[in-house]
């Protein structure tokens, strides 16, 4: 087997990559907004409901064909498809139960499901649960970086930024606890559906000195100001202080990330993120006095994790 197809199927996004197995080179990828929520909606609106697995598989096969065509390859038939994220949820293609903590991160403790298609075998990966929290997708990334964590006898703490960031605790190579935060979703709600929407504008870059200064000021003030008051200062920044909207955008981001990081209780943390998230969280951790023990790319971790899970969960008949 030379390749596998890596599918990261989120609530509002879809990403499919063709990955070379031995060195994890991404040969090509398809990214679109055909997330699980949109796919479930289109399936539920059918006059006579089609078989759910068949309907979702058709979305996958269409993307696979688009990827094949873009790459100019004769065929991708026989290439296994490994699927992480919300595809195993109640609105996904096939609901799978969560694996309960603690879970060893060598992939043996995960719940997975194979099924055969005409041209591809599909491996669906389910998520994890504690007594009061859940994750789907992040478990695969954790499998992908577990061999990079130093071997210690103490508990290790990881930050996974995103729409719903996770704060993860690992002990002896097992995930023993985590908390989910609404940071990214709160930002979207405040930025798009509150009085603050008129005070911010998505522009500028955290690399700009003035933008970075404003962001760090918000992170710093989050230590002492209650969130419901601090959020309103985004409005008064514009009305009274005439702060440019593009800088105020990052002030709001600093308010929420600072609020999230106030709860971190660890001597050092590992950061597993990507792109803008990594830049913002690195700056915020430094401002909050949180030592970063390591930083890894979330996309790379996902692909590494999927390969590990694929190797531990051979297809039926193999």
N, C-alpha and C positions, 0 to 999 in steps of 0.2 A: 504494500500500500504506500503510494508516494505522497498523497495529499489527504487532507480531510477538510470538510466544509464547516467553518465555525459560524454559528448563528447566535447573536446576542439580541434577543427579542424582548424589548422593554415595553412598558405600558404605552408609550407614545412614540417609540422609535424602533427601527429595524435595521440591523447590520448583518451582512453576510460576507464572509471572507473565505477565499480559497487559500489554505495554508499548507506549505510544504512540511511534511511530518518531521523530518530529521533535524531541520534547523529552524523551524517555525517562521520561515520567510512568508510574508503575506504577498501572494502573487497578484491578487486583485480583490476588490471589494465593492459591494453595493450598499448604499446607505439611503434610507428613505423614512418617511413618517408613517409607514404602514405598521404601527405598533399593535400590540395585543388588543387595546381598547377599540381601535378602529376596525380591526379584523373581526372582533366579537360583534360589534354593532352591525357590520355588513352581513354577517352570518345570521344574526337574530332577526334581521329585516327581510329575510327570504320568505316568500309566501308559504312555501313548504320547506321546512328546515332540512337542509342537506346534512349528511353525516358530518359531525363536527371535525373529526380528525381529517376526513377527506377535504373539507373546506380549507382548513388551515394548511394542510399539505399542499394544496393547489397554490396558495400564496407563496409558499417556500419554493415550489418547483418553478413558478414563474420567475422568481428572483434568481434561482440557479441557472435557468436558461438565459436570462439577461446577462449574468456574469460570464457564462460560457461564451456568449456571442461577443461581449466586450473584449474578452481575452483572445478571441479567434481560435479557440480550441475545438477540436472535432467532437469531443464528448466528455462529459463528467460522470457518466453512468458508472455505478459501482463505488463512487466516492462516498464514504459515510458522512452523515450530517450530525453534528453535536450541537444541541440546543440548550442554552442557558437563559435564565430570566423568568419572565412572566408567562411563558408558554405552558408551564406546569401548574398555573393558578386556576382558580374557579372560573375565570373568563378566558382561559387559555385553550390550547388545542386538546389537552388531556390533563385533567386535574390529578395531581399526585400528592400524597400526604407529605407533610414536613418530617424531616428527621429531627428527633429531639436531642437537645444538648445533654451532656457533653458529646461532641463529635470529633473523632480523630480526623485530622486534615490531610491524611494520606489517600483520601478518596474512598476508603473502604466503608466508611460510615454513612455515605450518602444514599439516598433513594433515587434510583434511576429506572428508566423503562425503554426497552428497545421495541421497535416494530419495523417490519419489512415493507418497503414499497416496491414498485415495479423496477425502479432504477437505482434506488438508494435505500440503505438502512438508516434509520433515524434513532438517535440516542437522546432522550429527554432527561434533563437533570432537574430534580426538585430542590427545594430550599430547606431552611433550618428554622427551628422554633425554640424559644425558651418558654418559661411559664407565661410570659406576657408580651412577647415580641416575636417578630418574624423577619426573615430575609429570603429573597429569591434573586439569585444572580451573584451576590457578593461571595457566597460560599465557594463558587468556582474560582474567583480571584484569589481567595485565601489559600485554596489548594495550590494555586499557581506560584505562590511566594513562600510557602511554608518551609521549603528547603533552604531559603535564603535567610531565614531568621537565625540568629546565633543560638546555639544550644546552651540554655541556662536553666537553673532550678527555680527561678522566680517567674512571676506572671509578667507577660508582655502585653503591651497596649498598642492597638492600631487604630488610626483614623482613616475612614473611607469616605471622602467628600462626595456629594452628589445632590440630587433632588431631595433624597432622604438619607442624609449621612448616617453612617454606622460607626459607633465606638465599640471596638472589639477587644475582648480579653482572651488571651491564649496562654495555656499552661501545659507544659510537656507535650507540645505539638497537637494539643486538642483545643477546640474552641469551647470555652467554658461559660462565656457570657457576652452579651452585647446589648447596646441601646440604640434605638433609632431616633433621629432628630428630624424635625420638619423644616429645617433651615431653608432649603431651596424652594420648597413649596410655599412657605410663608413669604419668601421674597417675591415669588410670582404673584401671589395674592395681593400683597401690599403695593407692588409696582404696577399691577394692572387693574385692580378693582377697588382701590381706596383713594382717599384724598391725596395721598402721596404720589399718585400717578402723574399729577400735573407738576410735580416738583423735581422729577428726575428724567433723564434721557439716556438711553443706552448708546454711549459713545465714549471716546477716549480710551485710554489704556492704563493699566496699573503700572506700566513701565514709566509713565510720565511722573516726574517728581511731585507736582502739585496734587495729582490724583492719589498717588501713594501716601502723601502726607495726610490727606483727608480720610482715606481708608483707615490708616493707623490711628488717627485721632478717634474715630468711631470705635475701633476695637478697644482702645485704651479706656474710653469713657464707659464702655459696656460693663466694666468691672464694678462701677459704683452706681450706675443709673439703672432703675428698673426698666424692663423692656417696653412696657406700655407707654411710659413717658419718653424714653429715649427715641422710640420710633417717631413720635410727633416732632422731634427736633429736626427731622428731615424736612418737614414742612417749614419750620421757622428758619432753617438754614437758608431757604430760598427767599421767604417773605421779608425777613428782618436783616439777614446777613448778605443777601444777594449772591449766594454761592451758585456758581454755574451748575446747570442741571446735570451735565455729564459727570461732574465731580460729586454731586449729591447722590448720583446712582451708586457710586462706590462707598459713600458714607452709609447708605442703607445696607449695603452688603457687609460693611464692617460692623454695623449694629448687630446683625443677626449672627454672623460668624463669631464675633466676640461673645455674644450671649451663649452660643453653643459651647465654646471652648472653656467657659467659666467652670463647667462641670468636670473638666479633665483633672483626674487625681492620679498622676503617674509621674515618676522621675524623668522618664523619657518616652517618646512615642515614635512609632513608625507611620509614615504617611503613604497611603496607596491611592493615588489619584491620577489626574491627567489634565493637561492644558491649563486653562485659567484657574481651575480649582486648585491645582497644585501651587501655583504662584500665590494665590490669595491665602491659602492655609499656611504656607511656609512663612509668609510675612506676619500673619496673625499669631502663629505659634511663637515666633521670635518676640513679638511685642508683648505677649502674655507670659513670657519667661518659660515656655514649654520647650524642652530640649528635643530636637529631632534626631533620632538614632539612625534613621534611614528613610529614603524616599524611593518609591518604585512606581512604575507606570502601570495604570490599571488595565489598559488594553492588552499590554504584553502579558500581564498576570492572568487575564481571562483566557488567552490562547494557551498559555502554559498549563493552566488548570484543566482546560478541556482536553488537552493531549494526555495529561496524567489520568484523567477519568476514563478516557477512551481506552487507554492501555490496561486499566484495571477492570473494565467492564466490556469484555470482548462480545462482539455481535453473536447472536444465536447461530449455532452451526459452525462457529470459528474455533 
